[in-house]
Amino acid sequence: MGEVAATMKIMPEGVDTDLDDLKNKLEAALPEGSSMYGSEIEPVAFGLKALKLVVLVGDLEGGTESVEEAFAAVPGVESVQVTDLGRPV
């Protein structure tokens, strides 16, 4: 079994959301067998910023679903979207 790097775009509930705190909460919510590989803050519009996270998950059927569900349940998260899948470099 290999690993897949999933790039996820996390939209916060509002412009006043502390993205560093949100990132820590997301990292704590990661399901077993997945890990954070990298992150960056991406400007969206009108002061709103998104978190782009790269998460390593097992190369299994439905690999990112558990991570998406865990992230969506974190307070302060408006939406979770997988924007890219690939092998970690």
Secondary structure, 3 states (H helix, E strand, C coil): CCEEEEEEEEEECCCCCCHHHHHHHHHHHCCCCCEEEEEEEEEEECCEEEEEEEEEEECCCCCCHHHHHHHHCCCCEEEEEEEEEECCC
